[in-house]
Amino acid sequence: MDLTFPFTTNLWEYQGEAPWFFLTVPAEYSDEIRETTPPRRGFGSVKVVVTIGDSTWHTSVFPDKQSGCYVLPVKRAIRERECLIAGQPVMATLTIRPD
């Protein structure tokens, strides 16, 4: 089963000891991921492949208790390569990894 989810959402910054940047997976996609994919790793994460612009990489999405959605961390190298700024809408495609 191919679970691929294209979406656009704003990049946001978590203010903690070390800042992290995330995209929130829309609720309808988060619900489908939760219903069809058992958590496979720590913290309830699910392995995914993500494409933003010309960048594609393997990572995981994590459940966020506050929003009830999954969140996707976007590392610095990707943000710099794709010229992403917090508050900016970002088009992403997320595919669940079968492994």
N, C-alpha and C positions, 0 to 999 in steps of 0.2 A: 504494500500500500504506500503510495507516494503522498506524503503530507507536506505540501508546499504552500506557504502563506506570503503573498506580496502585501505590503502595507506601507503607509506613510504616517509618521508620527514625529513629534518634536524630540530632539536630543535634549536630555536634562542631566544636570550635575548633582550628585549626592554630595552634600557637604559633611564630611567627616574628617578624621585625622588625615587621611589621604583622599583627595577627591577621586570619585569614580564617575564615569559618564555612561548613561543608559538610554535605551529606547524601550518603551513599554509596548509589549505585544497587545494589540487590541483585544478587548474582552471576548468577542466571539471566537477569535482564534485561540486565545488562552483556554477557553472552555473546551474547545475541540482537542487541543493538545492534552489537557488534563484527562479528558474522557477516553482518549484512544491510546495514550502512551504512558505506561507506568514510569515513575521516576527511576532513573538508572544509576544515579550518583548521589554524592552527599548533598545535603540541603534541599533535596527534592528536585535537583536539576535534571534537565533533559538535554541530551547531545543534539546539536544542530549544525548545519552548514548555512552560512549567511553570505549574502552578496549585497554590497552597497557600492554603487558606481562600478568601477573597474576592479574592486577588491572583493575577493572571496576567501573565507577562512572557516575553520572548524572551531567551535566554541560550545557553550552551553547556555541555556536560558534558565532562570531561577524564579521560583514562585515568590511574589511580593505580597505579604499579608495585608499591607495597607490598601493596595489597589485591587487585590484579588486576581491580578494578571501576572503573567510572566514578564520578567525584565531581561533585556539583552545588554550585557556590558559591551562597550565599544572602546577598545584600547587606543592608546595615544597614536600608535603608528597608523592605524586606520583613519583616525580623525584628521591627522596631518595630511596623509596621502589624498584623502577625499575632501579636504578643506571644510570639515564639519565644525560647527560652532554651537554651543549650548543655546537652546531656544529656537534653533533652526529646524524646519521640517526636513526629514530624511526619508528617502525611499529605500526600503530594504526588502529583500526576499529571504525568507527563512524556510529551510527544509529540514525536517526531522531526520536524523541519522538512524539507519536501521541497526547499527552495531551497538 
